[in-house]
Amino acid sequence: MPVVFVLIWSTGFVVARYGMPHAPPFTFLCWRYALSILAFLAWVRWAGAAWPATRSQWLHLAVTGICMHAGYLGGVWAAVRGGIGAGTVSLIVGLQPVLTALWVAFSGQGQGQRVAPRQWLGLALGLAGLLLVVGRKLGLGEVTPFNLACALLALLAITTGTLYQKRFVQPCDVRTANAVQLLAALVVSLPLALLESGSVSLHPELLGAMAWSVLVLTLGGSSLLYLLVQRGAATRVSSLMYLVPPCTAVLAWWLFGEQLTAAVLAGLGLTAAGVWLVVRAPQDRVS
Protein backbone atom coordinates (compact mmCIF):
# COMPACT_ATOMS: atom_id res chain seq x y z
CA MET A 1 0.00 0.00 0.00
CA PRO A 2 2.76 2.59 0.75
CA VAL A 3 4.46 1.99 -2.60
CA VAL A 4 1.17 2.34 -4.48
CA PHE A 5 0.42 5.52 -2.55
CA VAL A 6 3.76 7.13 -3.48
CA LEU A 7 3.29 6.33 -7.17
CA ILE A 8 -0.28 7.66 -7.21
CA TRP A 9 0.56 10.78 -5.19
CA SER A 10 3.46 11.64 -7.50
CA THR A 11 1.13 11.81 -10.49
CA GLY A 12 -0.93 14.56 -8.84
CA PHE A 13 1.63 17.23 -9.69
CA VAL A 14 1.86 15.98 -13.27
CA VAL A 15 -1.93 16.03 -13.65
CA ALA A 16 -1.92 19.66 -12.49
CA ARG A 17 0.41 20.50 -15.38
CA TYR A 18 -1.97 18.83 -17.82
CA GLY A 19 -5.14 20.44 -16.50
CA MET A 20 -4.12 23.97 -15.59
CA PRO A 21 -3.73 25.43 -19.11
CA HIS A 22 -7.40 24.68 -19.74
CA ALA A 23 -9.22 25.78 -16.56
CA PRO A 24 -8.74 28.06 -13.54
CA PRO A 25 -7.48 26.04 -10.53
CA PHE A 26 -10.40 26.34 -8.11
CA THR A 27 -12.95 25.86 -10.87
CA PHE A 28 -11.24 22.61 -11.85
CA LEU A 29 -11.01 21.52 -8.21
CA CYS A 30 -14.68 22.24 -7.53
CA TRP A 31 -15.67 20.00 -10.42
CA ARG A 32 -13.24 17.40 -9.11
CA TYR A 33 -14.73 17.56 -5.62
CA ALA A 34 -18.31 17.41 -6.90
CA LEU A 35 -17.69 14.42 -9.17
CA SER A 36 -15.71 12.66 -6.44
CA ILE A 37 -18.54 13.20 -3.93
CA LEU A 38 -21.01 11.64 -6.36
CA ALA A 39 -18.68 8.68 -6.86
CA PHE A 40 -18.24 8.17 -3.12
CA LEU A 41 -21.98 8.49 -2.48
CA ALA A 42 -22.67 5.79 -5.05
CA TRP A 43 -19.97 3.60 -3.48
CA VAL A 44 -21.37 4.19 0.02
CA ARG A 45 -24.91 3.34 -1.07
CA TRP A 46 -23.80 0.20 -2.89
CA ALA A 47 -21.69 -1.02 0.06
CA GLY A 48 -24.02 0.16 2.83
CA ALA A 49 -21.11 1.92 4.56
CA ALA A 50 -21.77 3.61 7.90
CA TRP A 51 -21.64 7.39 8.25
CA PRO A 52 -19.82 9.06 11.19
CA ALA A 53 -21.90 8.64 14.33
CA THR A 54 -21.29 11.95 16.14
CA ARG A 55 -21.42 15.63 15.27
CA SER A 56 -17.86 16.12 16.52
CA GLN A 57 -16.62 13.44 14.14
CA TRP A 58 -18.28 15.23 11.22
CA LEU A 59 -16.65 18.48 12.33
CA HIS A 60 -13.18 16.94 12.64
CA LEU A 61 -13.51 15.34 9.21
CA ALA A 62 -14.59 18.68 7.76
CA VAL A 63 -11.50 20.39 9.19
CA THR A 64 -9.20 17.76 7.70
CA GLY A 65 -11.01 18.06 4.38
CA ILE A 66 -10.50 21.80 4.28
CA CYS A 67 -6.79 21.36 5.02
CA MET A 68 -5.96 18.28 2.97
CA HIS A 69 -8.13 19.04 -0.05
CA ALA A 70 -9.04 22.74 -0.28
CA GLY A 71 -5.80 24.03 1.25
CA TYR A 72 -3.32 21.52 -0.09
CA LEU A 73 -4.74 20.99 -3.57
CA GLY A 74 -5.74 24.63 -3.92
CA GLY A 75 -2.19 25.72 -3.10
CA VAL A 76 -0.54 23.21 -5.43
CA TRP A 77 -2.82 23.88 -8.38
CA ALA A 78 -2.64 27.66 -7.95
CA ALA A 79 1.17 27.40 -7.82
CA VAL A 80 1.27 25.35 -11.03
CA ARG A 81 -1.16 27.76 -12.67
CA GLY A 82 1.24 30.52 -11.63
CA GLY A 83 4.06 28.94 -13.62
CA ILE A 84 5.97 26.79 -11.17
CA GLY A 85 7.14 23.39 -12.40
CA ALA A 86 5.65 20.12 -11.18
CA GLY A 87 9.01 18.92 -9.88
CA THR A 88 9.68 22.15 -8.00
CA VAL A 89 6.32 22.33 -6.23
CA SER A 90 6.57 18.66 -5.27
CA LEU A 91 9.98 19.37 -3.73
CA ILE A 92 8.56 22.21 -1.63
CA VAL A 93 5.61 20.15 -0.44
CA GLY A 94 8.00 17.25 0.12
CA LEU A 95 9.31 19.03 3.22
CA GLN A 96 6.13 17.96 5.02
CA PRO A 97 7.89 15.15 6.96
CA VAL A 98 10.32 17.69 8.42
CA LEU A 99 7.53 19.95 9.69
CA THR A 100 5.58 16.95 10.99
CA ALA A 101 8.51 15.49 12.90
CA LEU A 102 9.46 18.83 14.43
CA TRP A 103 5.88 19.53 15.48
CA VAL A 104 5.51 16.10 17.10
CA ALA A 105 8.76 16.60 19.00
CA PHE A 106 8.12 20.17 20.18
CA SER A 107 4.46 19.59 21.01
CA GLY A 108 5.25 16.84 23.50
CA GLN A 109 3.77 14.05 21.39
CA GLY A 110 7.21 12.51 21.01
CA GLN A 111 7.34 11.19 24.59
CA GLY A 112 9.01 14.36 25.78
CA GLN A 113 12.13 13.85 23.68
CA ARG A 114 13.95 16.84 22.34
CA VAL A 115 14.88 17.23 18.70
CA ALA A 116 18.09 15.26 18.24
CA PRO A 117 21.23 16.78 16.64
CA ARG A 118 20.82 14.31 13.79
CA GLN A 119 17.37 15.76 13.14
CA TRP A 120 18.68 19.33 13.12
CA LEU A 121 21.26 18.21 10.56
CA GLY A 122 18.45 16.70 8.50
CA LEU A 123 16.49 19.94 8.68
CA ALA A 124 19.55 21.89 7.50
CA LEU A 125 20.15 19.49 4.60
CA GLY A 126 16.49 19.59 3.57
CA LEU A 127 16.42 23.37 3.54
CA ALA A 128 19.73 23.51 1.69
CA GLY A 129 18.40 21.20 -1.01
CA LEU A 130 15.23 23.24 -1.33
CA LEU A 131 17.12 26.52 -1.57
CA LEU A 132 19.48 25.04 -4.16
CA VAL A 133 16.59 24.21 -6.48
CA VAL A 134 14.22 27.07 -5.68
CA GLY A 135 16.99 29.70 -5.69
CA ARG A 136 17.99 28.71 -9.21
CA LYS A 137 14.35 28.73 -10.33
CA LEU A 138 13.92 32.21 -8.86
CA GLY A 139 16.76 33.43 -11.04
CA LEU A 140 15.15 31.87 -14.11
CA GLY A 141 11.75 33.41 -13.35
CA GLU A 142 9.94 30.10 -12.85
CA VAL A 143 9.46 30.69 -9.13
CA THR A 144 7.77 33.97 -8.19
CA PRO A 145 6.65 35.32 -4.81
CA PHE A 146 3.06 34.40 -5.69
CA ASN A 147 3.51 30.79 -6.76
CA LEU A 148 6.04 30.19 -3.99
CA ALA A 149 3.50 31.45 -1.42
CA CYS A 150 0.88 29.10 -2.90
CA ALA A 151 3.26 26.14 -2.65
CA LEU A 152 4.13 27.00 0.96
CA LEU A 153 0.41 27.27 1.77
CA ALA A 154 -0.04 23.76 0.36
CA LEU A 155 2.84 22.53 2.53
CA LEU A 156 1.35 24.00 5.71
CA ALA A 157 -2.13 22.72 4.83
CA ILE A 158 -1.15 19.08 4.23
CA THR A 159 1.01 19.07 7.36
CA THR A 160 -1.75 20.55 9.52
CA GLY A 161 -4.36 18.20 8.06
CA THR A 162 -2.26 15.10 8.66
CA LEU A 163 -1.53 16.01 12.28
CA TYR A 164 -5.13 17.05 12.96
CA GLN A 165 -6.55 13.83 11.53
CA LYS A 166 -4.16 11.67 13.54
CA ARG A 167 -5.05 13.49 16.76
CA PHE A 168 -8.80 14.10 16.48
CA VAL A 169 -10.40 11.85 13.84
CA GLN A 170 -11.66 8.54 15.20
CA PRO A 171 -11.51 5.43 12.99
CA CYS A 172 -14.45 5.33 10.60
CA ASP A 173 -15.29 4.11 7.11
CA VAL A 174 -12.89 5.61 4.59
CA ARG A 175 -15.62 6.11 1.96
CA THR A 176 -17.96 8.16 4.13
CA ALA A 177 -15.00 10.00 5.67
CA ASN A 178 -13.79 11.06 2.22
CA ALA A 179 -17.28 12.17 1.22
CA VAL A 180 -17.49 14.46 4.27
CA GLN A 181 -14.00 15.82 3.69
CA LEU A 182 -14.68 16.56 0.02
CA LEU A 183 -17.98 18.24 0.82
CA ALA A 184 -16.23 20.60 3.23
CA ALA A 185 -13.53 21.31 0.63
CA LEU A 186 -16.19 22.07 -1.98
CA VAL A 187 -18.00 24.52 0.33
CA VAL A 188 -14.75 26.41 0.98
CA SER A 189 -13.47 26.33 -2.61
CA LEU A 190 -16.66 27.27 -4.45
CA PRO A 191 -16.61 31.00 -3.49
CA LEU A 192 -12.98 31.18 -4.67
CA ALA A 193 -13.93 29.52 -7.96
CA LEU A 194 -16.68 32.09 -8.54
CA LEU A 195 -14.12 34.87 -8.17
CA GLU A 196 -11.73 33.41 -10.75
CA SER A 197 -11.33 34.82 -14.22
CA GLY A 198 -10.84 32.69 -17.28
CA SER A 199 -12.96 30.07 -18.97
CA VAL A 200 -12.97 26.29 -19.08
CA SER A 201 -11.85 24.68 -22.33
CA LEU A 202 -13.04 21.08 -22.76
CA HIS A 203 -9.69 19.99 -24.13
CA PRO A 204 -8.86 16.25 -24.12
CA GLU A 205 -6.01 17.00 -21.70
CA LEU A 206 -8.47 18.62 -19.29
CA LEU A 207 -10.90 15.70 -19.53
CA GLY A 208 -8.09 13.21 -19.01
CA ALA A 209 -6.77 15.18 -16.04
CA MET A 210 -10.26 15.28 -14.51
CA ALA A 211 -10.83 11.55 -14.99
CA TRP A 212 -7.46 10.70 -13.43
CA SER A 213 -8.00 13.17 -10.58
CA VAL A 214 -11.38 11.72 -9.63
CA LEU A 215 -10.89 8.01 -10.24
CA VAL A 216 -7.24 7.58 -9.26
CA LEU A 217 -6.09 10.51 -7.13
CA THR A 218 -9.23 11.07 -5.05
CA LEU A 219 -10.87 7.66 -4.88
CA GLY A 220 -7.50 5.91 -4.74
CA GLY A 221 -4.81 8.27 -3.42
CA SER A 222 -6.86 10.17 -0.85
CA SER A 223 -8.38 6.95 0.45
CA LEU A 224 -4.94 5.40 0.83
CA LEU A 225 -3.66 8.51 2.63
CA TYR A 226 -6.61 8.38 5.04
CA LEU A 227 -5.97 4.70 5.80
CA LEU A 228 -2.23 5.22 6.22
CA VAL A 229 -2.71 8.11 8.65
CA GLN A 230 -5.37 6.14 10.53
CA ARG A 231 -3.16 3.09 10.94
CA GLY A 232 0.31 4.58 11.42
CA ALA A 233 2.22 7.27 13.33
CA ALA A 234 2.03 10.70 11.75
CA THR A 235 5.77 10.96 11.19
CA ARG A 236 5.99 7.48 9.66
CA VAL A 237 3.19 8.25 7.24
CA SER A 238 4.71 11.61 6.34
CA SER A 239 8.06 9.93 5.69
CA LEU A 240 6.53 8.45 2.53
CA MET A 241 6.33 11.99 1.14
CA TYR A 242 10.11 12.27 0.77
CA LEU A 243 9.90 9.69 -2.02
CA VAL A 244 7.41 11.81 -3.99
CA PRO A 245 9.71 14.63 -5.29
CA PRO A 246 12.17 12.28 -7.04
CA CYS A 247 9.29 10.34 -8.64
CA THR A 248 7.61 13.58 -9.72
CA ALA A 249 10.86 15.03 -11.08
CA VAL A 250 11.38 11.98 -13.30
CA LEU A 251 7.77 12.06 -14.52
CA ALA A 252 7.97 15.81 -15.23
CA TRP A 253 11.24 15.32 -17.13
CA TRP A 254 9.75 12.49 -19.16
CA LEU A 255 6.39 14.10 -19.93
CA PHE A 256 7.11 17.85 -20.01
CA GLY A 257 10.84 18.12 -20.55
CA GLU A 258 11.47 19.80 -17.17
CA GLN A 259 15.24 19.88 -16.82
CA LEU A 260 17.03 17.48 -14.51
CA THR A 261 20.22 19.49 -14.16
CA ALA A 262 23.02 18.70 -11.77
CA ALA A 263 21.72 21.39 -9.40
CA VAL A 264 18.21 19.92 -9.41
CA LEU A 265 19.50 16.40 -8.82
CA ALA A 266 21.75 17.62 -6.01
CA GLY A 267 18.86 19.52 -4.43
CA LEU A 268 16.62 16.45 -4.62
CA GLY A 269 19.34 14.33 -3.07
CA LEU A 270 20.02 16.77 -0.23
CA THR A 271 16.32 17.15 0.55
CA ALA A 272 15.68 13.40 0.52
CA ALA A 273 18.68 12.80 2.77
CA GLY A 274 17.59 15.55 5.13
CA VAL A 275 14.05 14.26 5.42
CA TRP A 276 15.36 10.73 6.00
CA LEU A 277 17.53 11.97 8.87
CA VAL A 278 14.57 13.75 10.46
CA VAL A 279 12.09 10.89 10.29
CA ARG A 280 14.63 8.14 10.97
CA ALA A 281 16.06 9.61 14.14
CA PRO A 282 17.86 7.26 16.57
CA GLN A 283 15.46 5.12 18.60
CA ASP A 284 12.53 6.58 16.61
CA ARG A 285 12.31 9.56 18.97
CA VAL A 286 9.66 11.49 17.15
CA SER A 287 7.27 8.81 15.92
KEFI-460947 format. One line per 5 residues: number of its first residue (from 1); their letters; for each residue x, y, z of N, C-alpha, C. Coordinates in pm, whole numbers. Layout:
BEGIN
NUM = a = X/Y/Z/X/Y/Z/X/Y/Z | ...
***
This chain:
BEGIN
1 = mpvvf = 81/-121/0/0/0/0/85/127/0 | 194/137/80/276/259/75/337/285/-62 | 384/179/-129/446/199/-260/343/249/-361 | 224/190/-358/117/234/-448/81/379/-420 | 75/415/-292/42/552/-255/143/651/-312
6 = vliws = 272/622/-298/376/713/-348/363/732/-498 | 341/623/-571/329/633/-717/206/715/-757 | 93/691/-690/-28/766/-721/-10/913/-686 | 43/941/-566/56/1078/-519/149/1158/-609 | 251/1094/-663/346/1164/-750/279/1214/-878
11 = tgfvv = 179/1140/-925/113/1181/-1049/26/1305/-1031 | -7/1341/-907/-93/1456/-884/-34/1585/-937 | 97/1601/-921/163/1723/-969/169/1725/-1121 | 184/1608/-1181/186/1598/-1327/48/1629/-1384 | -57/1578/-1320/-193/1603/-1365/-224/1753/-1360
16 = arygm = -171/1821/-1258/-192/1966/-1249/-134/2037/-1371 | -17/1990/-1418/41/2050/-1538/-47/2028/-1661 | -110/1912/-1669/-197/1883/-1782/-325/1966/-1778 | -383/1980/-1659/-514/2044/-1650/-512/2194/-1645 | -409/2254/-1587/-412/2397/-1559/-417/2488/-1681
21 = phapp = -360/2451/-1796/-373/2543/-1911/-517/2558/-1960 | -606/2471/-1916/-740/2468/-1974/-852/2505/-1878 | -819/2540/-1754/-922/2578/-1656/-857/2648/-1538 | -925/2745/-1477/-874/2806/-1354/-866/2700/-1244 | -773/2712/-1150/-748/2604/-1053/-867/2569/-965
26 = ftflc = -931/2667/-903/-1040/2634/-811/-1166/2589/-884 | -1184/2636/-1007/-1295/2586/-1087/-1275/2437/-1117 | -1155/2402/-1160/-1124/2261/-1185/-1144/2178/-1058 | -1093/2228/-946/-1101/2152/-821/-1244/2136/-774 | -1328/2237/-794/-1468/2224/-753/-1538/2115/-833
31 = wryal = -1512/2109/-962/-1567/2000/-1042/-1512/1866/-995 | -1385/1864/-963/-1324/1740/-911/-1389/1696/-781 | -1409/1790/-689/-1473/1756/-562/-1616/1707/-584 | -1691/1777/-668/-1831/1741/-690/-1844/1602/-751 | -1764/1574/-854/-1769/1442/-917/-1721/1333/-822
36 = silaf = -1621/1364/-742/-1571/1266/-644/-1676/1237/-537 | -1747/1340/-492/-1854/1320/-393/-1961/1228/-449 | -2001/1250/-574/-2101/1164/-636/-2052/1019/-644 | -1924/1003/-678/-1868/868/-686/-1867/800/-549 | -1826/875/-446/-1824/817/-312/-1965/787/-261
41 = lawvr = -2061/874/-291/-2198/849/-248/-2253/722/-312 | -2223/703/-439/-2267/579/-505/-2201/457/-442 | -2072/471/-411/-1997/360/-348/-2054/331/-209 | -2083/436/-133/-2137/419/2/-2273/351/-3 | -2358/393/-96/-2491/334/-107/-2483/187/-148
46 = wagaa = -2396/158/-243/-2380/20/-289/-2327/-71/-179 | -2231/-21/-98/-2169/-102/6/-2242/-96/139 | -2334/1/155/-2402/16/283/-2308/63/393 | -2210/146/358/-2111/192/456/-2175/285/558 | -2122/281/680/-2177/361/790/-2120/502/787
51 = wpatr = -2207/600/815/-2164/739/825/-2112/767/966 | -2030/872/984/-1982/906/1119/-2098/922/1216 | -2079/875/1338/-2190/864/1433/-2214/992/1513 | -2114/1078/1527/-2129/1195/1614/-2105/1324/1536 | -2161/1432/1589/-2142/1563/1527/-1996/1606/1531
56 = sqwlh = -1927/1574/1641/-1786/1612/1652/-1701/1541/1547 | -1737/1416/1517/-1662/1344/1414/-1683/1407/1277 | -1803/1450/1246/-1828/1523/1122/-1746/1652/1116 | -1740/1722/1229/-1665/1848/1233/-1517/1824/1212 | -1461/1723/1279/-1318/1694/1264/-1286/1652/1121
61 = lavtg = -1373/1573/1060/-1351/1534/921/-1358/1655/829 | -1448/1748/858/-1459/1868/776/-1331/1951/784 | -1275/1963/903/-1150/2039/919/-1037/1975/838 | -1026/1843/847/-920/1776/770/-945/1790/620 | -1071/1788/579/-1101/1806/438/-1062/1943/387
66 = icmha = -1088/2044/467/-1050/2180/428/-898/2192/415 | -825/2129/507/-679/2136/502/-621/2052/389 | -662/1924/384/-596/1828/297/-649/1828/154 | -761/1892/131/-813/1904/-5/-813/2050/-50 | -894/2134/16/-904/2274/-28/-770/2346/-13
71 = gylgg = -705/2332/101/-580/2403/125/-463/2346/46 | -445/2215/57/-332/2152/-9/-346/2155/-161 | -457/2102/-212/-474/2099/-357/-488/2239/-416 | -561/2326/-343/-574/2463/-392/-439/2531/-404 | -352/2512/-306/-219/2572/-310/-134/2516/-423
76 = vwaav = -135/2384/-438/-54/2321/-543/-101/2363/-681 | -231/2357/-705/-282/2388/-838/-269/2536/-871 | -285/2623/-771/-264/2766/-795/-117/2794/-825 | -26/2722/-757/117/2740/-782/153/2697/-924 | 100/2582/-966/127/2535/-1103/66/2630/-1206
81 = rggig = -54/2678/-1178/-116/2776/-1267/-31/2903/-1275 | 39/2935/-1166/124/3052/-1163/259/3033/-1229 | 285/2913/-1283/406/2894/-1362/513/2807/-1301 | 494/2760/-1180/597/2679/-1117/592/2537/-1173 | 708/2473/-1185/714/2339/-1240/662/2233/-1144
86 = agtvs = 618/2120/-1200/565/2012/-1118/671/1958/-1023 | 794/1943/-1073/901/1892/-988/936/1987/-875 | 933/2117/-902/968/2215/-800/864/2221/-690 | 735/2225/-726/632/2233/-623/627/2105/-542 | 655/1990/-603/657/1866/-527/773/1865/-428
91 = livgl = 884/1929/-465/998/1937/-373/965/2023/-252 | 895/2134/-274/856/2221/-163/761/2148/-69 | 658/2088/-126/561/2015/-44/625/1892/20 | 731/1842/-42/800/1725/12/870/1749/144 | 875/1875/189/931/1903/322/831/1875/434
96 = qpvlt = 713/1826/400/613/1796/502/666/1707/614 | 741/1599/586/789/1515/696/873/1591/797 | 950/1690/750/1032/1769/842/944/1848/937 | 844/1918/883/753/1995/969/677/1904/1064 | 633/1788/1015/558/1695/1099/642/1645/1214
101 = alwva = 764/1603/1185/851/1549/1290/886/1654/1394 | 914/1776/1349/946/1883/1443/826/1918/1530 | 708/1922/1471/588/1953/1548/563/1846/1654 | 574/1720/1615/551/1610/1710/650/1619/1825 | 776/1651/1795/876/1660/1900/853/1778/1992
106 = fsgqg = 828/1897/1936/812/2017/2018/679/2023/2090 | 577/1954/2038/446/1959/2101/431/1861/2216 | 532/1780/2240/525/1684/2350/465/1552/2311 | 432/1532/2182/377/1405/2139/486/1303/2111 | 609/1343/2124/721/1251/2101/778/1200/2231
111 = qgqrv = 694/1171/2328/734/1119/2459/834/1210/2529 | 819/1340/2507/901/1436/2578/1045/1447/2528 | 1078/1381/2420/1213/1385/2368/1238/1515/2293 | 1357/1565/2308/1395/1684/2234/1436/1647/2092 | 1442/1748/2006/1488/1723/1870/1637/1689/1874
116 = aprqw = 1672/1574/1819/1809/1526/1824/1898/1605/1728 | 2031/1610/1756/2123/1678/1664/2115/1623/1522 | 2094/1491/1512/2082/1431/1379/1962/1489/1305 | 1855/1518/1377/1737/1576/1314/1762/1720/1270 | 1834/1796/1352/1868/1933/1312/1954/1932/1185
121 = lglal = 2046/1835/1177/2126/1821/1056/2037/1790/936 | 1938/1702/958/1845/1670/850/1766/1791/806 | 1722/1872/902/1649/1994/868/1736/2087/784 | 1863/2102/824/1955/2189/750/1977/2138/607 | 1994/2006/593/2015/1949/460/1890/1966/372
126 = glagl = 1773/1945/432/1649/1959/357/1630/2101/307 | 1655/2197/394/1642/2337/354/1747/2376/251 | 1868/2321/266/1973/2351/169/1936/2298/31 | 1882/2177/27/1840/2120/-101/1728/2200/-163 | 1634/2243/-81/1523/2324/-133/1573/2456/-188
131 = llvvg = 1660/2523/-113/1712/2652/-157/1796/2638/-284 | 1866/2526/-297/1948/2504/-416/1863/2500/-541 | 1748/2433/-532/1659/2421/-648/1578/2548/-667 | 1512/2593/-557/1422/2707/-568/1499/2835/-600 | 1619/2852/-541/1699/2970/-569/1734/2982/-716
136 = rklgl = 1769/2870/-777/1799/2871/-921/1674/2903/-1002 | 1560/2848/-961/1435/2873/-1033/1391/3019/-1019 | 1423/3079/-903/1392/3221/-886/1468/3305/-988 | 1595/3269/-1008/1676/3343/-1104/1628/3327/-1246 | 1566/3212/-1276/1515/3187/-1411/1374/3240/-1432
141 = gevtp = 1310/3287/-1324/1175/3341/-1335/1064/3240/-1318 | 1099/3112/-1302/994/3010/-1285/923/3026/-1151 | 1002/3050/-1046/946/3069/-913/929/3218/-887 | 809/3258/-851/777/3397/-819/726/3403/-675 | 721/3523/-616/665/3532/-481/525/3473/-470
146 = fnlac = 443/3491/-574/306/3440/-569/300/3288/-570 | 365/3224/-670/351/3079/-676/429/3010/-564 | 535/3075/-514/604/3019/-399/515/3023/-275 | 442/3134/-257/350/3145/-142/241/3039/-152 | 191/3013/-272/88/2910/-290/142/2772/-254
151 = allal = 266/2744/-296/326/2614/-265/349/2599/-115 | 392/2706/-49/413/2700/96/281/2684/170 | 175/2746/119/41/2727/177/1/2580/167 | 26/2518/52/-4/2376/36/74/2291/135 | 201/2325/156/284/2253/253/227/2261/394
156 = laitt = 191/2382/436/135/2400/571/-1/2329/583 | -80/2331/477/-213/2272/483/-206/2121/496 | -122/2053/417/-115/1908/423/-53/1863/555 | 42/1942/607/101/1907/736/-1/1920/848 | -73/2032/850/-175/2055/952/-285/1949/944
161 = gtlyq = -330/1918/822/-436/1820/806/-396/1682/853 | -274/1641/823/-226/1510/866/-220/1500/1018 | -163/1602/1081/-153/1601/1228/-290/1608/1293 | -378/1690/1239/-513/1705/1296/-590/1574/1285 | -582/1509/1170/-655/1383/1153/-603/1278/1251
166 = krfvq = -471/1268/1265/-416/1167/1354/-458/1191/1499 | -474/1316/1537/-505/1349/1676/-655/1343/1706 | -739/1388/1614/-880/1410/1648/-979/1316/1577 | -944/1265/1460/-1040/1185/1384/-1038/1041/1432 | -1153/992/1476/-1166/854/1520/-1179/762/1399
171 = pcdvr = -1137/636/1412/-1151/543/1299/-1295/534/1250 | -1313/547/1121/-1445/533/1060/-1426/489/915 | -1536/461/847/-1529/411/711/-1463/515/619 | -1366/470/541/-1289/561/459/-1375/626/351 | -1478/556/304/-1562/611/196/-1649/726/246
176 = tanav = -1714/708/359/-1796/816/413/-1707/929/464 | -1591/896/521/-1500/1000/567/-1456/1089/451 | -1421/1028/339/-1379/1106/222/-1492/1191/169 | -1613/1139/170/-1728/1217/122/-1747/1342/206 | -1735/1330/338/-1749/1446/427/-1636/1545/403
181 = qllaa = -1514/1495/391/-1400/1582/369/-1413/1660/238 | -1454/1591/133/-1468/1656/2/-1581/1758/2 | -1688/1729/74/-1798/1824/82/-1753/1954/148 | -1676/1942/256/-1623/2060/323/-1529/2138/231 | -1444/2066/157/-1353/2131/63/-1430/2203/-46
186 = lvvsl = -1538/2143/-94/-1619/2207/-198/-1684/2335/-147 | -1736/2333/-25/-1800/2452/33/-1701/2567/43 | -1577/2537/82/-1475/2641/98/-1423/2689/-36 | -1409/2599/-132/-1347/2633/-261/-1442/2701/-358 | -1571/2674/-347/-1666/2727/-445/-1666/2880/-452
191 = plall = -1667/2953/-339/-1661/3100/-349/-1535/3149/-420 | -1422/3079/-399/-1298/3118/-467/-1310/3093/-617 | -1375/2983/-654/-1393/2952/-796/-1479/3058/-866 | -1579/3108/-795/-1668/3209/-854/-1596/3341/-876 | -1488/3364/-802/-1412/3487/-817/-1305/3479/-925
196 = esgsv = -1280/3360/-977/-1173/3341/-1075/-1213/3396/-1212 | -1113/3441/-1283/-1133/3482/-1422/-1082/3370/-1513 | -1125/3374/-1635/-1084/3269/-1728/-1194/3167/-1748 | -1191/3104/-1863/-1296/3007/-1897/-1240/2866/-1899 | -1333/2770/-1902/-1297/2629/-1908/-1301/2584/-2053
201 = slhpe = -1193/2523/-2098/-1185/2468/-2233/-1188/2316/-2224 | -1288/2254/-2285/-1304/2108/-2276/-1205/2037/-2368 | -1078/2060/-2338/-969/1999/-2413/-952/1854/-2367 | -910/1763/-2456/-886/1625/-2412/-791/1613/-2293 | -692/1703/-2285/-601/1700/-2170/-675/1732/-2041
206 = llgam = -769/1827/-2047/-847/1862/-1929/-936/1745/-1887 | -1002/1683/-1984/-1090/1570/-1953/-1011/1453/-1896 | -894/1428/-1953/-809/1321/-1901/-760/1351/-1760 | -722/1478/-1736/-677/1518/-1604/-789/1504/-1502 | -912/1540/-1542/-1026/1528/-1451/-1056/1382/-1419
211 = awsvl = -1056/1298/-1521/-1083/1155/-1499/-979/1094/-1405 | -852/1124/-1429/-746/1070/-1343/-758/1126/-1202 | -790/1255/-1190/-800/1317/-1058/-910/1253/-974 | -1025/1227/-1037/-1138/1172/-963/-1119/1024/-934 | -1090/946/-1038/-1089/801/-1024/-963/747/-957
216 = vltlg = -849/811/-980/-724/758/-926/-676/838/-805 | -666/970/-821/-609/1051/-713/-703/1062/-593 | -831/1089/-617/-923/1107/-505/-972/974/-450 | -1035/893/-536/-1087/766/-488/-976/671/-444 | -860/679/-511/-750/591/-474/-652/655/-378
221 = gssll = -587/765/-421/-481/827/-342/-528/883/-210 | -637/959/-210/-686/1017/-85/-734/909/12 | -794/804/-41/-838/695/45/-718/623/108 | -614/602/29/-494/540/83/-429/628/190 | -423/760/165/-366/851/263/-444/846/393
226 = yllvq = -578/846/384/-661/838/504/-631/711/582 | -623/597/512/-597/470/580/-458/467/642 | -359/522/570/-223/522/622/-211/607/747 | -274/725/746/-271/811/865/-345/745/981 | -456/679/950/-537/614/1053/-461/500/1119
231 = rgaat = -380/430/1043/-316/309/1094/-174/330/1145 | -109/441/1106/31/458/1142/58/589/1212 | 180/602/1271/222/727/1333/233/835/1229 | 205/958/1270/203/1070/1175/337/1088/1106 | 447/1075/1180/577/1096/1119/613/982/1024
236 = rvssl = 571/861/1055/599/748/966/522/761/835 | 398/804/845/319/825/724/379/938/641 | 415/1047/707/471/1161/634/605/1127/569 | 677/1029/626/806/993/569/793/940/426 | 674/890/391/653/845/253/665/961/155
241 = mylvp = 636/1083/202/633/1199/114/771/1232/58 | 879/1190/127/1011/1227/77/1047/1147/-48 | 969/1043/-79/990/969/-202/917/1033/-321 | 823/1124/-291/741/1181/-399/820/1275/-489 | 901/1371/-437/971/1463/-529/1059/1395/-633
246 = pctav = 1140/1293/-597/1217/1228/-704/1129/1162/-810 | 1021/1096/-767/929/1034/-864/867/1140/-954 | 824/1251/-894/761/1358/-972/860/1421/-1069 | 984/1441/-1022/1086/1503/-1108/1111/1418/-1232 | 1117/1287/-1215/1138/1198/-1330/1019/1202/-1424
251 = lawwl = 898/1199/-1368/777/1206/-1452/770/1339/-1528 | 802/1450/-1459/797/1581/-1523/903/1593/-1632 | 1019/1533/-1609/1124/1532/-1713/1080/1452/-1834 | 1017/1337/-1808/975/1249/-1916/859/1307/-1997 | 762/1366/-1927/639/1410/-1993/646/1554/-2043
256 = fgeql = 714/1643/-1967/711/1785/-2001/848/1842/-2036 | 951/1762/-2025/1084/1812/-2055/1142/1904/-1950 | 1088/1900/-1825/1147/1980/-1717/1289/1931/-1692 | 1382/2024/-1685/1524/1988/-1682/1562/1920/-1551 | 1641/1814/-1567/1703/1748/-1451/1852/1781/-1452
261 = taavl = 1883/1905/-1418/2022/1949/-1416/2093/1894/-1294 | 2223/1915/-1291/2302/1870/-1177/2255/1938/-1048 | 2219/2066/-1058/2172/2139/-940/2040/2082/-889 | 1950/2049/-981/1821/1992/-941/1841/1856/-877 | 1924/1773/-938/1950/1640/-882/2016/1649/-745
266 = aglgl = 2110/1744/-732/2175/1762/-601/2076/1811/-497 | 1988/1904/-536/1886/1952/-443/1792/1842/-400 | 1748/1758/-496/1662/1645/-462/1731/1549/-366 | 1858/1524/-393/1934/1433/-307/1951/1487/-167 | 1986/1616/-155/2002/1677/-23/1870/1677/55
271 = taagv = 1762/1711/-12/1632/1715/55/1590/1577/101 | 1605/1476/14/1568/1340/52/1651/1291/169 | 1782/1321/166/1868/1280/277/1830/1351/406 | 1799/1480/394/1759/1555/513/1631/1505/575 | 1532/1478/490/1405/1426/542/1426/1289/605
276 = wlvvr = 1509/1206/544/1536/1073/600/1599/1085/739 | 1691/1179/756/1753/1197/887/1652/1243/991 | 1556/1326/951/1457/1375/1046/1362/1264/1090 | 1310/1189/995/1209/1089/1029/1269/958/1077 | 1399/935/1052/1463/814/1097/1563/846/1207
281 = apqdr = 1520/924/1303/1606/961/1414/1639/840/1499 | 1751/839/1572/1786/726/1657/1676/692/1755 | 1647/563/1768/1546/512/1860/1407/567/1831 | 1387/614/1703/1253/658/1661/1195/761/1757 | 1269/864/1792/1231/956/1897/1108/1038/1868
286 = vs = 1076/1059/1742/966/1149/1715/844/1079/1657 | 841/949/1652/727/881/1592/633/828/1698
***
